[in-house]
Amino acid sequence: MIRPVPHVAEMAPYALADLGGDLVSMAQNESAFPPSPRALAAARDEMAQAPLYPDPDWSELRQAIAERHMLDPNMILCGAGSMELIGCLIRAYAGPGRAVLGSAYSYAFAATASLQAQAHYRQVPEPDLAVSVDAALDNVTPDLAVVFLCNPGNPTGTMVSNADILRLRADLPGDVLLVVDQAYGEFCDAAQDPSEIFALALRGDTVVLRTFSKAYALAGARVGWGCFPPAIAGELRKLLNPNNIASASQRMAAAAMRDQVHMRAVVARTGSIREAFSERCRAMGIDVLPSHTNFVLLRFDSADRAARVDQALRRSGLLMRGMAGYGLPNCLRATICDAPVMERAATVLKEALT
């Protein structure tokens, strides 16, 4: 019998959300609205280049990102979604005998990537379902290699202030890499200046990641990016797949980045629907955490109540994300969809609770 290496044999596959067949998915944190028309037009134009390999340096895309965020293009790396960048970072800077530190309800792929690298993944508590910088600093140990901070948080939607992130970086040892995953960053850029966090990369010990999957509505294109210190970028290049992002995806992402009006409109519409839905849920007695993302976390009084609500939603053709795998069995995570879907969801929730 052909056997895998032991640490792979012991792993479970990374768990994606249940797609639910014919159900309307409110489980994947996909955009409720389509991408920029400029992005769609760019993809159509690029299809004629399909016989050729894509640009391995993502030249146009990096330039578009650099112009928008006032960054040095040489500090930008792109990946097939931010997942590729997270996996490569942990493989490059953690491994056997080293630890990765995340928070209790952080993005679960960081734990999977740590297992792949044979690194030890540790979680610190999240009081009130929000990241605690003090708890992270209390768990610094000699074997610590990487601190992974998801901000805003997934699945909670809560946000850490820029001041707390700066304090975390200042108080961490200089040989510990801080990775700030801002997959939902565009939803809170108006509240917090993103340049303060990007500037941390200039220290040489911090990476800031973003994605086109959420606010730019390009989840299917698989494009993530990050701001990297040059030395770390050089090491990561050794692990990134060459030609990792299809030509059409690169062109789409560059065009989307240059259409900030469309992106901001998507963020504003999503936020408006999110707040209206949250208020309706709170009026029903559901605890809804303040969210800075394109989803909300609904907290019920028991795991049994959450399960019964989940079944009622499924019977009505709607699928939210159960949170038992995150240690929150009394919670459901609801991606913000267009207004008619959220109206339908609110009606089902009210009926299920009464």
N, C-alpha and C positions, 0 to 999 in steps of 0.2 A: 504493500500500500504506500502511495506517495503521501508524505506528511508535510504540512507547513512548518515553519519555525515555531517554537513553542509559544512565543508571545502573541503571534498572530492567531494561532489555534485557540487561545484563551479569550480572544476578543469577541464581542458581539458586533454585528454590522451597525453602522451609524443609522439611527432611526429617524427617517423623514416623517413628515406628517402623513396620516392616512388620507389618501386622495378621495376615498369615499364613492367611487363609481360615478353614478349620475347625480350625486349631491352637489350643491353649490358650495365650493370650498371657501371657508373663512378661516383656514388653518395654516396657510403658507406665507402669510405676510407679503403677498404680491400686491402690486399697485391696483387700485380700483379704477385707474384711468389709463388710457393708452399713452405710449411715448410720444415725444415731439414729432410732428409731421416731418421736420427736417431730418430726424434720425431715420425715419422710414424711407424717405427719398434717398438718403445716402446709402442705405443698404441695397436698395434696388439698383442704384448706379454701380455699386461695387461688385454685383454678382457676375458681371462680365469677366472679372479677374479671378474667378473661381479656379481655373487651372493652375494658378500660381500660389506658392506658399505665402502666408501672411508676413508682414513686416515684423521681424523678431525684436525690434527695438521700439515698436509702438510709437513711431516718431510723431505722427500727426496727433494721436491721442494724448501723448505726454505734453505736447505743446499746448493743446486746448486746456488741459488740466492746469498746467503751469500758469497760463494767462489768467485763468479764472481765480486761482487761489494765490497768485503772486509767489510762486515757488520756483526753485531751480529745477528745470526739466531733468537734470542729471540725478536728482534725488528722488525721482518718481519711478516706481516699478509697477507693472500691471500683471494681473493674474487672471486665470479662468475663474472668476469670482474671487471674493476675498478669502474663501476657503483654501484655495491653493496657496495663497500668501501665508495664511496662518499655519498650514501644515509645514511649509518650507521653513518658516521661522523657528518653529519648535524643533524640527529635525536638525537645524543648523546650530541651535544654541542650547538645547536640552538633550538629554539622553540618559543612558544607564547611570544611576547614582546621582542624578540631578533632578530638581523639582520644578514644576510649573505651578504657580499659585493663581487660582481664580476665585470668584465669589460664589456663594451658594447657589444662586440662580442664574449664573452666567451662561452665555452661548455654549451649548453642549459640545460643539465640535472641538473646542480647545481640549477637552478631556480625551476625545478620540484621537486627536493628533498626538497627544502626550503618550498614549498607549502605543501608538504606531512607532514612536521614537524610543520606547522603553523608558520613558521618564515617569517620575511619580507625580501624579496630579493631586493637588490639595485644594480644598475649598474653605473659605472663611465665611462666617455668618453674615447674613444681610438683615440687620434689624429693620423692621418695618418694610421689608422687601426692597431695600435700597442699599447700594454698595457703601460699605463703611471703610474709609481710608485708614482709620485707626485700627480696625480689625486686621486689615492687610499688613500694616506695619508691625503689629503684634506677632505676626506669623512669619516674619523674616528669619530664615535659618541659614546655616552655612552652606547647605546644598542647593539653595534657591538660585535658579538660573533665569527664569522668566516670570514676570507678573503680567497676567492677561486681564485687562479691564475693558469690559463691554459697556459703552456709554453713548447714548442711552441704553439701558439694559434690555436684554431679551431673555426671558419672557415678561419681565415686569413692566417695562416702559418707563421706569424711573430714571432720573438724571443726576449725575454728580456734577457739581459746579467746577468751572475751570480752576478756581482757587484751590479746591481740594485735589485736583489732578496735579497741579503744580506743586502742592505740598507733598503729595505722595512721591513724585519724582525727586524732589529735593531730599527727602528723608530715606529713600532707598539706597542701598549700597551702590557704588558706581559700577560694579561688575554685574549688576542685575539688569537685564533688558526689560523695559516697560513697553508693552504692546497695548495701544489704545485703539480698540475696535469701534469705529464710528459708523457702522453700517446705516444707522438712522440719523446721522449727523445733520443732514439737510433739514430735518424737522425741528431742530432746535438752534440752527445757526443764527436766527433772528434774536434769540435770547442770550446767546453766548458767542463771543468772538472766536471763530475757529482758528484764526491766525495765531492766537496764544498757544494753542496745543500743537499746531504744525511746527511752531518755532522750537519745540522741544527736540525735534530731530536734529537740530544744529548742535545739540550737546554731544551727540554721538552715541547715546544710550537709550534712545526712544524711537519707536516706530508708530506712525499713525495710519490706520487703514480706513478706507471707505469703499463703497460699491456703487454700481449703477443699477442694482437690482430693485431698489426701493423707490426713492423719490424720482428717479429717472425712468422707472417702469421698463427696465431692460433685463428682468430676471432670466429670460430665455436666451439672452445674448451671452451670458456668463462673462461679465467684465468687472473685475475689482481693481483697486489701485491703492498705493500707499506712498507716504513720504518717509524716506529712509535715509539715515546717515550714510555717506558714501561707502564707508568700510563695510557696513552691514549689507548694503545693496550688492557690493561685490561678492560677498559670500553667498547671498541668496541666489544670485545669477547661476551659481553652480548647480542649484537644485531645481530651479524653475524649468518646466518643459520648454524647449525651444519652439518657436512658432505656436505658442500656447493659446493665442486668441485669434479666432478666425478674422479674415480681412473685413467681412461685412460687419462683424461685431465691433471691430475697432472703429470703422467709419461711423457706425451708428452712435457709439459712445462719444466720439469727438463732436459730432453734430449735436447730440443731446446736451453735452457740456456747454456748448456755445449758445444754446437756447435757454437761458436762465429764466426768461419770462414764462415759458411753458412749465419748467420745473417748479417755479414758485407758485404758479397757479394750481398745480397738482397738490403741492404741500398745503396750500391754503384751503382748497376744497376738501382734502382729506381731513384736515384738522377741524373744519367746521362740522363735518358729518360725525367725526369722532366725539366731539364735545356734546353734540345734540344726543347721540346715542348714550353716552355716559350719563348724562343727566336723567334720561328716561330710566336707565337701569338703577341709578341711585334712588329714584322715586319709588322703585319697586322694593327697595331694601337691600339691593345687591351692593356689596362693597366694590367700588371700581377705583383702582389706583390712578392717580394723575399720570397721564401718558404723554411722552414727547416723541411718539413714533406713529406708525400707521396701524397700530393695533391697541387693544385694551385688554387688561387682565381683569376678569370677573371673579371675585372671591365670594363663595357661598358659605353658609354656616356649617356645612359638613361635606365630606366626600360623597356621602349617599345622595345629598341634594344635588351636587354637581353632576353625578352620574345620571340621575333622573332627568335633569334638565338637558343633558347631552342627548339622551335617548329621545326626548320630545323634539329637539331640534332635528335629529336625524329623520324622525318620522315625517317631519315637515320639509325634508329635502335640504337641510342646512347642516354643515359640518364645521364645528369649531375645533380647536386643538385642546385635547385633554392634557393636563399638566402633571399627572401622577409621576411620569418619568423624571420630572424636575423636583420631585419631593413636594409637590403642591396638589395633592389629590382633590382638594376642595375648590380648585380653580379651573376655569376654562379661559383660553386666550382667543379673542375674536379679532381677526383681521378686518380692518375697515374696508367695506365694499361700497358700491354706489348706494345712493339713498334708498331706493326701493328695497334692496336686499336688507339693509339695516332696519328699515321699517318692519319688514317681515320678521326679522330676528327678534325685534323688541316685542312684537305681538305674541310670538311663540313663548318667549321668556315670561311674559306676564301671565299667559294662560297656564304655563307649567308651574308657576309659583303660587297660583291661586287655586 
